[in-house]
């Protein structure tokens, strides 16, 4: 990492892009400050439906539900790497927006 700082720089570029896009769309991402960006859905069932539809669309996220979080704070855990391309991230944003609107999360 010290010899190739461009990887860390690109990771944070990707993270800032995704955080900004999610906030602009109206997703609740809390106060995250890491490459792990939560999408706070709240409702247990809606979180699982969102997760399943994302998975079927080719987007991998991890659902986090009670007892790991309070019952009304269920979320989708998204995470990003330096190797993600802008095209991949744009596709994820597009899919998240479509499903988020469909389910009334945004």
SULZIWO-V622630 format. One record per run of one state. SS is the DSSP state (~ for helix, > for strand, _ for the rest). FROM is the first residue (numbers start at 1). TO is the last residue. If there is no record, write none. Layout:
BEGIN
ss = [SS & SS]
from = [FROM & FROM]
to = [TO & TO]
END
This chain:
BEGIN
ss = [_ & ~ & _ & > & _ & ~ & _ & > & _ & ~ & > & _ & ~ & _]
from = [1 & 6 & 26 & 36 & 43 & 44 & 57 & 62 & 65 & 71 & 74 & 80 & 86 & 103]
to = [5 & 25 & 35 & 42 & 43 & 56 & 61 & 64 & 70 & 73 & 79 & 85 & 102 & 106]
END
